[in-house]
Amino acid sequence: MNRFPEPATNKYWTVTEILAALVVFSALFFFLDMDRMIFSGPGGIHFMRQTDSLSFTVTYYNEGFHFFRPELFNLKNTDARAACEFPLIYYITALIYLITGVNFSVLKILNFLIAITGIFFTYKTAVLILKDRILAIFTALIPFSSTVFNYYALNYLPDTSAFGFIMTGWYFFFRYYYGYGKRNIIPGFIFFCLGSLIKVTYLINPLAILFFYLLKAVTQRGKTVPGQTITLAIAGLVTTIAVVAWNIYMIMYNRSYESISFNTTAMPIWKISSDEIAIVWDHFTNYWYSSYFAKPVFTLLYIVFALQLIFIKKTNLSLLLLSSILLAGCMAFFILFYSQFRDHDYYFLTFFPMLLLVLINGIGTLKNLLPGKIPQYIIKLAFLIVILSGINYASSKLKSRYANSRDDYSKAGLIIQQDRPDLNSLGIDRNAKLIVAPDLTQNGGLLMIDRKGWNIERTGEITTERIKHLKKEGAEYLLLATDEKEILETGYKSGEIIYTGKELSIFRLE
């Protein structure tokens, strides 16, 4: 591809862009009620996964910062050991705890800053390709029309951090690709590596680049491919090896400690029944779909993608090929992890880099189709209306999520958080092991009391026999997050009550 003219990147523009970004992000931060949620604890949708992430950070802080020995609070795994995504963000959060003390908001803020950095570099990428700062701003604002993005951008899950790293990587890659510095490929793949380590599904992005260059090499039949393809190939290979190595280590680590905390295998569509396929599809299209993006945004994405295919001579063919490879990778991911889309809305975030590249190229196609000033103004006005309506829609959906922070999964953890006594004053040793019941989450209640132990999920499982069994495993206290008389009676039969609250009772096991 011919080298594009370098967009304005002098110090004035850089400072102006950063200040403008801060103003825009601040406005969105308050409009989306993030200021109200930044210091709130875990709650609402995926409370279980939120408290799993926080458990990694707190146990790093409690147990001595052993990077490659991640732990949780739940002792259902040997020594509470478990691994999932590469724990870089969790480890950094734990180090910050050395200054702040254990503060759940640290992980939220860190994830948010990385996600927002990715949005800023999305803008920079769009400027690089479109040569239009207004349209680039609109492109970068598209994720804020997604309830899913907004909810997890300021949350404890690492998915939006992975997204932030990947979008930063794409910016450096395109600088490399368009000839603005061969050295850009190194930071580009460093960010690709970080994003893919944190969430392995984002490996689709660097692999798409490698496949893109492979296709170019084959189609050009020995002709020189622009750029230092050997350096790129090495960077891509190192990235892939690093991600594969971590995932092998994670699987072996979980096997060594008999960890069953996380699903680390594919759940493909062909392994479930036709009825289950229909149920997942119903959740995907009718329940979660409206949280992925507002309808006008989906319509926009469909239109710009169709335009690229219909007016292929007016589009950027290289970018179309890249985004098509990414689309194929995303479809493969969707098929391989199909079952997970029933209950995990954040899995859709993996599609975001592909969708943003499709959007950027679609805007470029529109610009080529309608080159005059008046059509350009109409395009910008239409995009502005779509984005503002999308953000407003996402805001209302987000408020609904925030309002429903207590559900069956978060109930026990929130009861403990709101009614927790001083455990030290009750004589409960820092190393004592507790049972939390009923608690549907493996770490929610235990995280709130900052003690290791076990959870009993359902009321029917809270029996004296089960408690005796866990006592033999080392349990010393029973914490009941309920006011149901039958369950409390089991507690009285199992030990001596040492604390009674509104919905919380603690028993010393005998």
C-alpha positions in Angstrom: 0.0 0.0 0.0 1.2 3.5 -0.7 2.4 5.5 2.2 -0.2 7.9 3.5 0.8 11.4 4.3 1.7 11.8 8.0 -1.2 13.3 10.0 -0.5 16.2 12.2 1.3 14.8 15.2 3.2 17.8 16.5 3.4 18.7 20.2 0.4 21.1 19.9 -1.9 18.5 18.5 -0.7 15.8 21.0 -1.4 18.1 24.0 -4.7 19.3 22.5 -5.8 15.8 21.8 -5.0 14.6 25.3 -6.8 17.6 26.9 -9.8 17.1 24.6 -9.9 13.4 25.4 -9.8 14.2 29.2 -12.8 16.6 28.7 -14.8 14.1 26.7 -14.0 11.1 29.0 -14.9 13.2 32.1 -18.2 14.2 30.6 -19.0 10.6 29.7 -17.8 9.5 33.2 -20.4 11.7 34.9 -23.2 11.2 32.3 -22.9 7.4 32.7 -23.0 7.6 36.5 -19.5 6.2 36.8 -18.7 8.7 39.5 -21.4 7.1 41.7 -20.0 3.6 41.1 -16.3 4.1 41.2 -16.0 3.5 44.9 -18.8 0.9 45.2 -17.9 -2.7 45.9 -18.8 -5.7 43.6 -22.4 -6.3 42.9 -24.9 -7.0 40.2 -24.4 -9.0 37.0 -21.4 -11.4 37.3 -20.8 -10.7 41.0 -19.2 -14.2 41.1 -16.6 -13.3 38.5 -16.0 -9.9 40.0 -15.2 -11.4 43.4 -13.0 -14.0 41.8 -10.8 -11.2 40.3 -10.7 -9.4 43.6 -9.8 -12.6 45.4 -6.6 -12.9 43.2 -5.6 -9.3 44.2 -6.2 -9.7 47.9 -4.6 -13.1 48.2 -1.5 -11.8 46.4 -1.4 -9.1 49.1 -2.1 -11.5 51.9 0.1 -14.4 50.9 3.4 -12.8 49.8 3.3 -11.6 46.1 4.3 -14.9 44.4 3.4 -14.0 40.8 3.2 -17.5 39.4 1.3 -18.9 42.4 -2.1 -17.2 42.2 -4.6 -18.1 44.8 -8.3 -17.6 45.7 -10.1 -17.7 49.1 -12.0 -21.0 48.4 -10.3 -24.1 49.7 -12.2 -26.4 47.3 -8.9 -26.4 45.4 -5.8 -27.7 47.0 -4.3 -24.9 49.0 -6.8 -22.5 47.4 -4.6 -22.4 44.3 -6.2 -21.5 40.9 -5.2 -19.8 37.7 -7.1 -18.2 34.9 -6.0 -15.2 32.9 -2.4 -13.9 33.1 -2.4 -12.1 36.5 -0.5 -9.0 35.6 -3.3 -6.5 36.4 -4.1 -8.4 39.7 -0.5 -8.3 40.7 -0.1 -4.6 40.0 -3.2 -4.0 42.0 -1.8 -6.0 44.9 1.3 -3.9 44.8 -0.7 -0.7 44.9 -2.4 -2.1 48.1 1.0 -1.7 49.8 0.3 2.0 49.6 -3.5 2.2 49.8 -4.3 -0.8 51.8 -6.9 -3.3 50.4 -9.2 -1.1 48.4 -11.5 -2.7 45.9 -11.7 0.5 43.8 -8.0 0.2 42.8 -8.7 -2.7 40.4 -11.7 -0.8 38.9 -9.7 2.3 38.3 -6.7 0.4 36.8 -9.0 -1.5 34.4 -10.8 1.8 33.5 -7.5 3.6 32.7 -6.3 0.9 30.5 -9.6 0.7 28.7 -9.7 4.5 28.2 -6.2 4.4 26.9 -7.3 1.9 24.3 -10.2 4.2 23.3 -7.7 7.1 22.9 -5.6 5.0 20.6 -8.7 3.9 18.7 -9.1 7.6 17.9 -5.4 7.9 16.9 -5.8 4.9 14.6 -8.9 6.4 13.0 -7.0 9.7 12.5 -4.2 7.8 10.9 -6.4 6.1 8.4 -9.3 8.5 7.8 -7.4 11.8 8.0 -10.4 13.4 9.7 -10.4 14.1 13.4 -14.1 14.6 13.8 -14.9 11.2 12.3 -12.1 9.7 14.3 -13.7 11.1 17.5 -17.1 9.6 16.5 -15.4 6.2 15.9 -13.7 6.3 19.3 -17.0 7.1 21.0 -18.8 4.0 19.6 -17.9 1.7 22.5 -19.7 4.1 24.9 -22.9 3.2 23.1 -22.5 -0.3 24.4 -23.9 -1.2 27.9 -21.5 -4.1 28.1 -18.5 -2.0 27.5 -19.6 0.8 29.9 -20.4 -1.8 32.6 -17.1 -3.6 32.4 -14.9 -0.6 31.7 -15.3 0.4 35.3 -15.4 -3.1 36.8 -13.2 -5.9 38.2 -13.1 -8.2 35.2 -10.0 -7.9 33.0 -11.7 -8.0 29.6 -11.7 -4.2 28.9 -8.1 -4.0 29.9 -7.3 -6.7 27.3 -9.4 -4.6 24.8 -7.4 -1.5 25.8 -4.0 -3.2 25.2 -5.2 -4.6 21.8 -6.4 -1.3 20.5 -3.2 0.3 21.5 -1.4 -2.5 19.6 -3.4 -1.8 16.5 -2.4 1.8 16.5 1.3 0.9 16.5 0.7 -1.7 13.9 -0.9 0.7 11.5 1.9 3.2 12.0 4.3 0.4 11.0 2.1 -0.7 8.1 1.7 2.8 6.6 5.5 3.5 6.8 5.7 5.8 9.8 8.5 3.9 11.5 9.5 0.2 11.3 10.2 0.2 15.0 6.5 0.6 15.7 6.0 -3.2 15.2 7.8 -3.9 18.5 5.6 -1.9 20.9 2.6 -3.0 18.7 3.2 -6.6 19.4 4.1 -6.0 23.0 0.6 -4.6 23.5 -0.9 -7.4 21.5 0.9 -9.8 23.7 -0.3 -8.2 26.9 -3.9 -8.2 25.7 -3.8 -11.8 24.6 -2.1 -12.9 27.8 -4.9 -11.3 29.8 -7.6 -12.8 27.6 -6.4 -15.5 25.3 -9.4 -14.9 22.9 -7.8 -11.6 21.9 -4.9 -13.5 20.3 -7.2 -13.5 17.3 -5.8 -10.0 16.6 -2.1 -10.7 16.1 -2.9 -14.0 14.4 -5.0 -12.1 11.9 -2.0 -9.9 11.1 0.2 -12.9 10.6 -2.4 -14.5 8.3 -2.8 -11.2 6.5 0.9 -11.1 5.7 1.0 -14.7 4.7 -1.8 -14.1 2.2 0.0 -11.1 0.8 3.2 -13.2 0.4 1.3 -16.0 -1.4 -0.7 -13.7 -3.7 2.3 -11.6 -4.6 4.2 -14.7 -5.5 7.7 -13.9 -4.3 7.5 -10.1 -4.8 8.7 -8.0 -1.9 6.1 -7.4 0.8 6.2 -3.9 2.2 7.9 -3.6 5.6 10.2 -5.8 7.6 8.2 -8.9 7.5 10.8 -11.0 9.1 10.7 -8.7 12.2 6.9 -8.9 12.2 7.0 -12.6 11.9 9.3 -13.0 14.8 7.3 -10.6 16.9 4.1 -12.5 16.1 5.8 -15.8 16.8 7.1 -14.6 20.2 3.7 -13.3 21.1 2.0 -16.6 20.2 4.6 -18.6 22.1 4.2 -16.4 25.2 0.4 -16.8 25.1 0.5 -20.5 24.5 3.2 -21.0 27.2 1.1 -19.2 29.8 -2.0 -21.2 28.9 -0.1 -24.4 29.2 1.3 -23.3 32.5 -2.2 -22.3 33.7 -3.7 -25.7 32.7 -0.9 -27.6 34.4 -1.1 -25.4 37.5 -4.8 -26.1 37.8 -4.3 -29.8 37.4 -1.6 -29.9 40.0 -3.8 -28.3 42.6 -7.0 -30.0 41.4 -8.5 -26.6 40.7 -12.1 -26.6 39.3 -12.7 -22.9 39.8 -12.6 -21.8 36.1 -13.5 -23.3 32.8 -10.3 -23.3 30.7 -11.5 -25.4 27.8 -13.7 -24.6 24.7 -17.4 -25.3 24.9 -18.2 -25.7 21.2 -21.6 -25.6 19.6 -21.4 -29.2 18.4 -21.1 -30.6 21.9 -24.6 -29.4 23.0 -28.1 -30.5 22.0 -30.3 -28.6 19.5 -32.5 -27.5 22.4 -29.5 -26.0 24.2 -28.3 -24.3 21.0 -31.7 -22.7 20.7 -31.6 -21.5 24.3 -28.2 -19.9 23.9 -29.2 -18.3 20.6 -32.3 -16.9 22.3 -30.2 -15.4 25.1 -27.7 -14.0 22.6 -30.3 -12.4 20.3 -33.2 -11.5 22.6 -31.6 -10.9 26.1 -28.0 -9.8 25.7 -28.2 -8.3 22.2 -29.6 -5.0 23.3 -26.8 -4.6 25.8 -24.1 -5.2 23.2 -25.0 -2.0 21.3 -28.0 0.2 20.8 -30.0 -0.6 17.6 -29.0 2.4 15.6 -25.3 1.5 16.2 -25.8 -2.1 15.0 -27.7 -0.7 12.0 -24.7 1.6 11.2 -22.2 -1.3 11.5 -24.3 -3.5 9.1 -24.6 -0.6 6.6 -20.9 0.3 6.5 -19.8 -3.3 6.2 -22.3 -3.9 3.3 -21.0 -0.7 1.6 -17.4 -2.1 1.7 -18.6 -5.3 -0.1 -20.8 -3.5 -2.6 -18.5 -0.7 -3.5 -15.3 -2.7 -3.2 -13.4 -0.5 -5.6 -14.0 2.5 -3.3 -12.8 0.7 -0.1 -9.4 0.1 1.5 -8.8 -3.5 0.3 -6.1 -4.2 2.8 -8.2 -3.0 5.7 -11.2 -5.0 4.4 -9.1 -8.1 4.2 -7.7 -7.6 7.7 -11.1 -7.0 9.2 -12.5 -10.0 7.2 -9.8 -12.3 8.7 -10.7 -10.9 12.1 -14.4 -11.5 11.5 -13.6 -15.1 10.5 -11.6 -15.5 13.8 -14.4 -14.0 15.8 -16.9 -16.4 14.2 -14.6 -19.3 15.1 -14.4 -18.0 18.6 -18.2 -17.8 18.7 -18.6 -21.4 17.6 -15.9 -22.7 19.9 -17.3 -21.0 23.0 -20.9 -20.9 21.9 -22.3 -22.2 25.2 -20.6 -19.4 27.2 -22.6 -16.8 25.3 -25.7 -17.8 27.2 -24.6 -16.2 30.5 -21.5 -14.3 29.8 -22.3 -11.0 28.1 -18.6 -9.8 28.3 -17.5 -12.4 25.8 -18.9 -10.1 23.1 -16.1 -7.6 23.9 -13.8 -9.9 22.0 -15.6 -8.7 18.8 -14.9 -5.0 19.5 -11.5 -4.6 17.8 -12.9 -6.2 14.6 -16.1 -4.0 14.7 -14.1 -0.9 15.1 -11.8 -1.7 12.2 -14.9 -2.5 10.1 -16.4 0.9 11.1 -13.2 2.8 10.3 -13.0 1.3 6.8 -16.7 1.8 6.3 -16.4 5.5 7.1 -13.5 5.6 4.7 -15.6 4.0 2.0 -18.4 6.5 2.6 -15.9 9.4 2.3 -14.8 8.0 -1.1 -18.4 7.6 -2.3 -19.4 11.0 -1.2 -16.4 13.3 -1.5 -18.1 16.7 -1.5 -18.2 19.0 1.5 -22.0 19.0 1.9 -22.2 15.1 1.8 -19.3 15.0 4.3 -21.3 17.3 6.7 -24.3 15.1 6.3 -22.3 12.0 7.1 -20.9 13.6 10.2 -24.3 14.8 11.3 -25.8 11.3 10.8 -22.9 9.7 12.8 -23.4 12.3 15.6 -27.1 11.5 15.9 -26.4 7.7 16.0 -23.7 8.0 18.6 -25.6 10.4 20.9 -28.7 8.3 20.8 -26.6 5.2 21.4 -24.8 6.6 24.4 -28.1 7.9 25.8 -29.6 4.4 25.4 -26.6 2.7 27.0 -26.8 5.2 29.9 -30.4 4.1 30.7 -29.5 0.4 30.4 -26.5 1.0 32.6 -28.6 2.7 35.3 -30.8 -0.4 35.3 -27.9 -2.6 35.9 -26.6 -0.5 38.7 -30.0 -0.4 40.4 -30.2 -4.2 40.5 -26.9 -4.8 42.3 -28.3 -7.4 44.7 -29.4 -10.8 43.3 -29.2 -14.4 44.3 -25.5 -14.5 43.6 -24.5 -11.3 45.3 -26.9 -11.7 48.3 -24.5 -13.4 50.8 -21.5 -11.2 49.9 -23.5 -8.0 50.2 -25.1 -9.1 53.5 -21.6 -9.7 54.9 -20.3 -6.5 53.5 -23.1 -4.5 55.1 -23.3 -6.3 58.4 -19.7 -7.5 59.0 -18.5 -7.3 62.6 -14.9 -6.9 63.7 -13.8 -10.5 63.4 -10.7 -9.9 65.5 -12.9 -8.7 68.4 -14.8 -11.9 68.1 -11.6 -13.9 68.6 -11.5 -15.2 65.0 -7.9 -15.6 64.1 -6.5 -14.2 60.9 -5.7 -17.7 59.7 -9.0 -19.3 60.8 -11.0 -21.1 58.1 -14.7 -20.4 57.7 -17.8 -21.8 56.1 -20.1 -19.3 54.4 -23.6 -20.4 53.6 -25.8 -20.1 51.7 -23.5 -18.6 49.0 -23.8 -19.3 45.3 -20.3 -17.8 44.7 -17.1 -19.5 45.4 -15.3 -16.4 46.7 -18.0 -13.7 47.3 -18.6 -14.2 51.0 -15.1 -15.3 51.8 -13.7 -12.2 50.1 -15.9 -10.0 52.3 -14.6 -11.5 55.5 -11.1 -11.8 54.2 -10.7 -15.4 55.3 -10.1 -18.6 53.5 -12.6 -21.4 53.7 -15.6 -23.0 51.9 -19.0 -22.0 50.6 -22.1 -24.1 50.7 -24.3 -23.0 47.8 -27.9 -23.9 48.5 -30.0 -24.1 51.6 -30.8 -27.8 51.1 -27.1 -28.5 51.4 -26.7 -26.8 54.8 -26.8 -29.9 57.0 -25.0 -31.0 60.1 -23.3 -33.8 58.2 -21.9 -31.4 55.6 -20.7 -29.0 58.3 -19.0 -31.9 60.2 -17.3 -33.0 57.0 -15.9 -29.5 56.4 -14.9 -29.3 60.1 -12.7 -32.3 59.5 -11.1 -30.5 56.6 -10.2 -27.6 59.0 -13.3 -25.4 59.2 -13.5 -23.6 62.6 -16.4 -21.2 62.1 -19.8 -21.2 60.3 -21.1 -18.0 58.9 -24.8 -18.0 57.9 -25.9 -15.1 55.7 -29.7 -15.7 56.2 -32.5 -15.2 58.7 -34.3 -18.5 57.9 -35.0 -20.3 61.1 -34.4 -23.8 59.8 -30.9 -23.0 58.6 -30.1 -21.1 61.8 -31.2 -24.2 63.7 -28.5 -26.2 61.9 -26.0 -23.6 63.0 -27.1 -24.0 66.7 -26.7 -27.8 66.4 -23.2 -27.4 64.9 -21.7 -24.9 67.3 -21.8 -21.9 69.6 -23.2 -18.6 68.3 -20.8 -15.7 68.8 -22.4 -13.0 66.7 -26.0 -12.2 65.6 -26.8 -9.4 63.2 -29.8 -8.5 61.0 -29.2 -11.3 58.5 -25.8 -12.6 59.6 -25.0 -15.1 62.3 -21.5 -16.6 63.2 -21.0 -19.9 65.0 -17.9 -21.3 66.5 -17.9 -25.0 65.5 -17.7 -27.6 68.3 
